[in-house]
Structures are given as C-alpha cells and as structure tokens.
Amino acid sequence: MGNIFADDTTRFTLEITGINVNQGQIYVKLYTNEKDYRSDIPYAAYVLESTGQSVVYSFDILQGEYLIALFQDTNNNGKLDTNFLGFPTEPVGLSNYSGGIPGGVKKHKIPINNNSNRVTINIGKVV
C-alpha cells in the first residue's frame, strides 16, 4: 500500500549567476521566518563549489515560502565578512531582491511549490 499522506515536498532548482570562478565556496541558506533569519538559524543550508560563472543546484524541500540568502566565501574563512558599517564585503545574493537596502523575510521570501520550483539569484558585491 502506498503512502496515504500527500507528499508536501517538491524538487527545487536554484541557479546562481555572477560567480567569481574558483574563488571560494558558495554558502546557501533558506529561512522561513524573521527570527531565524536574524539569528542565522537556517531551515536548510548547502555549500556549493564555485567551478563556473553560474551553478545550478537542485534539492528536495517542503513546499512553503522561503528567503534564500547566499554568499561567496572568497577568503575561505567560513563566514560572511562585513565592513565596519555591517555591509558585506564578499559577494552576496538574496531572493526577490531588486536593489536598494535589503529588507527582511517578508520582503524577500518566495514561494516554493510544484508550480514555482525554480529561481535564479545573481551574486555580487554590495559595497
């Protein structure tokens, strides 16, 4: 007998563009709420290699709304470096971002479901 519960997961594809080739790993974090985003407690996290100017990565995830934040760790210290004002000094990317000062989860979350299961995020320097 098959699973009697509906499968709430979907296959999601993330394309990252604007990568500095072979200049550090790319850290991808997904958040579901503001508290976890501000505390840097991701719902899911992935580390990708920067082997090309763009990377396509697919994974299974529960359907829902997520903020996707990513950065390229160009100095390989395992964290996002910032300047004295708190602005990132390494390339970053954010879902649903069109420029200006980034907002929180509500502004940048995107739906991930069977009908909306692919997004492209450009990674770049803020400062």
C-alpha positions as CSV (number, residue, x, y, z in Angstrom):
1,M,0.0,0.0,0.0
2,G,1.3,3.5,-0.9
3,N,1.7,6.5,1.3
4,I,-1.7,7.7,2.3
5,F,-0.4,11.2,3.1
6,A,0.1,13.8,0.4
7,D,3.7,14.5,-0.4
8,D,4.4,18.1,0.6
9,T,7.9,18.2,-0.9
10,T,9.0,19.5,-4.3
11,R,12.1,19.4,-6.3
12,F,13.5,22.9,-6.3
13,T,16.2,24.3,-8.7
14,L,18.4,27.2,-7.7
15,E,20.6,28.9,-10.3
16,I,23.3,31.2,-9.1
17,T,24.9,33.6,-11.6
18,G,27.7,36.2,-11.3
19,I,30.1,33.8,-9.5
20,N,33.8,34.6,-9.1
21,V,35.1,31.3,-10.5
22,N,37.1,29.2,-8.1
23,Q,37.3,32.0,-5.5
24,G,35.7,30.3,-2.5
25,Q,32.7,28.2,-1.8
26,I,29.1,29.5,-2.0
27,Y,27.0,29.2,1.1
28,V,23.3,28.9,0.5
29,K,20.8,29.3,3.4
30,L,17.0,29.1,3.4
31,Y,14.9,30.8,6.1
32,T,11.2,30.5,6.9
33,N,10.8,33.3,9.5
34,E,12.4,36.6,10.6
35,K,13.6,35.4,14.0
36,D,15.6,32.5,12.5
37,Y,16.9,34.9,9.7
38,R,18.2,37.5,12.2
39,S,19.7,34.7,14.4
40,D,21.2,32.9,11.4
41,I,19.4,29.6,12.1
42,P,18.6,28.4,8.6
43,Y,15.8,25.9,7.8
44,A,18.2,24.3,5.3
45,A,21.8,25.1,4.2
46,Y,24.0,24.0,1.4
47,V,27.6,24.6,0.4
48,L,28.4,24.7,-3.3
49,E,31.7,24.9,-5.3
50,S,32.4,27.9,-7.5
51,T,33.5,26.0,-10.5
52,G,31.8,28.2,-13.1
53,Q,30.3,31.6,-13.6
54,S,26.9,30.0,-12.9
55,V,25.9,27.0,-10.8
56,V,22.6,25.1,-11.0
57,Y,21.7,23.1,-7.9
58,S,18.5,21.0,-7.3
59,F,17.2,19.7,-4.0
60,D,14.1,18.4,-2.4
61,I,12.3,20.7,0.1
62,L,9.0,21.1,1.8
63,Q,6.7,23.4,-0.1
64,G,6.3,26.8,1.5
65,E,7.7,30.3,1.5
66,Y,11.4,30.9,2.0
67,L,14.0,33.6,1.9
68,I,17.1,32.4,0.2
69,A,20.4,34.1,1.2
70,L,23.8,33.3,-0.2
71,F,27.3,34.5,-0.2
72,Q,30.6,33.5,-1.8
73,D,33.4,33.0,0.8
74,T,36.2,34.5,-1.2
75,N,38.7,34.3,1.7
76,N,37.7,30.8,2.8
77,N,37.1,31.6,6.5
78,G,33.6,30.0,6.6
79,K,31.7,33.2,7.3
80,L,30.3,36.3,5.6
81,D,32.7,39.2,6.2
82,T,31.3,42.7,6.7
83,N,32.8,46.2,6.9
84,F,32.5,48.5,10.0
85,L,29.0,49.5,8.9
86,G,27.8,45.9,8.7
87,F,27.7,45.8,4.9
88,P,29.0,42.6,3.3
89,T,32.5,42.8,1.7
90,E,32.1,39.4,-0.1
91,P,29.7,38.7,-2.9
92,V,26.1,38.1,-1.7
93,G,22.7,37.3,-3.2
94,L,19.1,37.3,-1.9
95,S,15.8,36.0,-3.3
96,N,13.3,38.5,-4.5
97,Y,15.9,41.3,-4.4
98,S,15.8,44.2,-6.9
99,G,18.3,46.6,-5.4
100,G,18.5,49.1,-2.6
101,I,18.7,48.3,1.1
102,P,17.6,44.7,1.7
103,G,14.6,44.0,3.9
104,G,13.6,41.0,6.0
105,V,12.0,37.7,5.3
106,K,8.6,39.2,4.5
107,K,10.1,41.3,1.7
108,H,12.4,38.6,0.2
109,K,10.5,35.3,0.6
110,I,9.5,33.4,-2.4
111,P,7.0,30.6,-2.8
112,I,8.5,27.1,-3.4
113,N,6.0,24.6,-4.7
114,N,5.2,22.3,-7.6
115,N,4.2,25.4,-9.7
116,S,7.1,27.6,-8.6
117,N,10.1,25.5,-8.3
118,R,13.0,27.4,-9.9
119,V,14.7,30.7,-9.2
120,T,17.8,32.5,-10.4
121,I,19.8,34.7,-8.0
122,N,22.7,36.9,-9.1
123,I,25.6,37.1,-6.6
124,G,27.6,40.3,-6.4
125,K,29.3,42.9,-4.3
126,V,27.1,45.3,-2.3
127,V,29.9,47.8,-1.5
